[in-house]
Amino acid sequence: MEHIQLFKNKLNRQVGQNENITFDFFIAFSRMEFALKHTGYATGDRRRNAMADWDRFGEDNNEVFQEKLKNPENKLLIEAANYLFVSPPKKLKFRNNELSWENRPPIGNKSLKEMLLIIRAIRNNLFHGSKRLAIVEESRNRDLLNFGLIILNECLNIDQNVRQKFLDDLG
């Protein structure tokens, strides 16, 4: 267990955050995938492995999401969506035998489906990317995680069945 704890501590330092935000994002993302798969938002890859169908969830719930973005009372949601659409996560590239981060252009199609692609990119960068390359962007990493959590939480507000499965007992 000491190796896992050492890595966890390094990861938290590298994203520039206390351990809770990183852990919270991983838990929320993982549990959301579980809830999606168990409420009919499941698909399979070419090997028939079960996967959460984030795209269909985004398509099915886009209208409600857009209405929420129009409501000025949803200040945190609007701030999160605006930030993530304008400054989406960077993309890890491999050129000339070196890894580097490349900016992504702002998202033009401001749909829930596109937002959920951004959320998956945040997760992929954190989980598979090399945050060590981005250590100078601690506040941006923190913003991406915080805003990602706001969006995931709003997805649970949008769909009662997904929310119920998300909150179900683990057993």
ABEGO torsion letter per residue (X at the ends): XAAAAAAAAAAAAAAGBBAAAAAAAAAAAAAAAAAAAAAGBBBBBAAGBBBBBAAAAAAAAAAAAAAAAABAABAAAAAAAAAAAABBBBBBBBBGGBBBBBBBBBBABBBAAAAAAAAAAAAAAAAABBAAAAAAAAAAAAAAAAAAAAAAAAAAAABAAAAAAAABBAX
